[in-house]
Amino acid sequence: MTVTTEKPASDGFPSSLSDIQIRDIIQTLPDQCFEKDWRLAWRAVGISLGAAALGYWAIAVSPLWLLPLAWIFTGTALTGWFVIAHDCGHRSFAKKRWVNDWVGHFFMLPLIYPFHSWRLLHDHHHVHTNKYAVDNAWHPWDIHDYLQAPIAISSSYRAFRSRLWWMASIIHWAGMHFAPGNVAPRDRAKVKTSVVVVLVFAAIAFPTLIATTGLWGLVKFWLMPWLVYHFWMSTFTLVHHTSMDIQFHPAESWQAAQAQLAGTVHCTYPRWIEMLCHDINVHIPHHVSVAIPSYRLRQAHRSLKQHWRPYVQEQVFSWRLLKGIVDYCHLYHPTHAYQRFCETRR
């Protein structure tokens, strides 16, 4: 399917995004969407702390056959911890920068995620969303690079782009967020600080957990919920930005409004997941402006649908939706968005 920014003109909606700037879209949002409310922000903190405490209690008391449910709940709650840090990284949690930094570091500790490293690399993703060879989140390889790569590398890409998609977030975490050289020189001291913070936490927490609960305790209380968290991180990011209708564009033809508004997907999940993850699934307004706090995303989404409905992509999460993505959206194609692995021969 060839992707285009052109839409039939109807009901007063613009027929094209080619002359639309991000600021034009932002101006259609109510001012309240950008207001920080400390009570709502800290209510989210309370929900995430309480959910994690409940999850860890469930892990501690559950028989073996119930542990998978406890792991799923706890890992989903920890994804909510990440979303709070996510707001902190975008400075939409609190008005004071030091509060954002402290809260962001705290909520990324059990995930062993260096806060400043993630924040800076994630900002790059927002500035260059769906820009071919520049975006750093779920960026597809082109056919030439895939065919020319050593077989071990191309096989790994093939696995993580298809049925092992749920591990891709782990590769991204390990491969990018512990290297200060991945950010500008002026920011490397901050990245080093964040890396030291999580390594010190791990050096204390992991031996303590092993000493008190054994190696099985490390697996039970940390590893399994952590894997569930990465399942959600991989899945959310993949579904937010991947579809046969979403084209990556080279820099010379890339257009911000098209990428941020029409190139991002809103996906509805079961309400308990959305609650624990603080509406991170309401993703289109977040790409229109990172200044919108998570508790304002639904209001902003309603406004975007009112003013820009033909360009708002919405899906309902299902395994069929996910299977369609991992079975078809493999390699970059310059006009049809994606080409499948099976359509490519060495």
Phi, psi and omega in degrees: 000130178274129183267138181220155176273356182277136176227152176298135178287125179198151174054027177082001178282146177297141182279352181206150175262003187297330180253010182265134175258156178305321181298329178294322178289316180300323182294342178275352181275142175299146180302328183299335180299339184256002183279129174275132179237109186299329180293317179291323179296313182282339171295320176298321176300314180298319178298315182292320177296315180295319180295318179295318178299317178297318180296315180292326174298316179298320177297319183294324187256350186284140169293166186304321185288343178264350184302319179304322178293320178295321178295317180298314180297313183294318178296324176291320176298320178293332173296325173297325175300317178298321182295323175298315176296327177299313175299319179298320180296328178269004179063027179256003178277309183226161180284330182268131183298321183295328176294315177302317182292316181292314180294319179300315178297316183300312186283348174265354183301306183292345178271354183054047182246117178293117190299306185293324177298311178299315184302314184289319179290326178290324175301322178300318178300319181290322180290330187237033183306126177061024174268118187298134179069009179234313178303142183249015179239112179055041179284123182282144172286154171272169187297320182298312181298321180296315182288330183273346182289148173307149187301325180294321180289313181294326178293322177295315177301316180300319181294312184284344177268355181233246191287346175258027180306327186292347176263353186298325179297326178294317178297317179297316180299310185287326188275340188240333196261003177245013182242104180303336180294350179280354179238171180297148182308324182294341184256359189290330178296320178296318179296316179300320178299314180295321178297316179298319180302311183287328178291321176296317177301314180296321181294335178266312188290316185292311177299323179296316180295319179293319181295328184265333184232355181083176180298325177297326177295321177297317178294313187290315187269335182243304190299311185293314174298325179296320177294322176296317176304315181290330173302313181291321179298316178296315185291312179302311184295319179298310184291327180297330192229010185230126178192154174295348178264358183248115183261129165285141182239141173295160188304323185290338179245001181292140180225126191299313183298319178297316183291314188279325182268304186271348182259012180233144188247133168271127180233130179269126178247169172308142190300328181294326177290315180299322180293311182294331182259014171052044171062031177296339178293338177278079200261339184296310179299330178296328178277335174292320176205122179286353180282353181279119177295157183301327182282359175252000188295321182294319177298317180295322180296319177300320179293318179297320178295326180292320187261337188224033190308318182298343185254000183268116180266128180232141177224161171248128184296135173202161177293332177294318177299312182296319179297321178299321180292310186285344178269342187235328188267082190250300187239144180298134172234132188292342180235335183249018177072299185222155171231140182283153176303319185292347178268004184241133180235141176286000000 
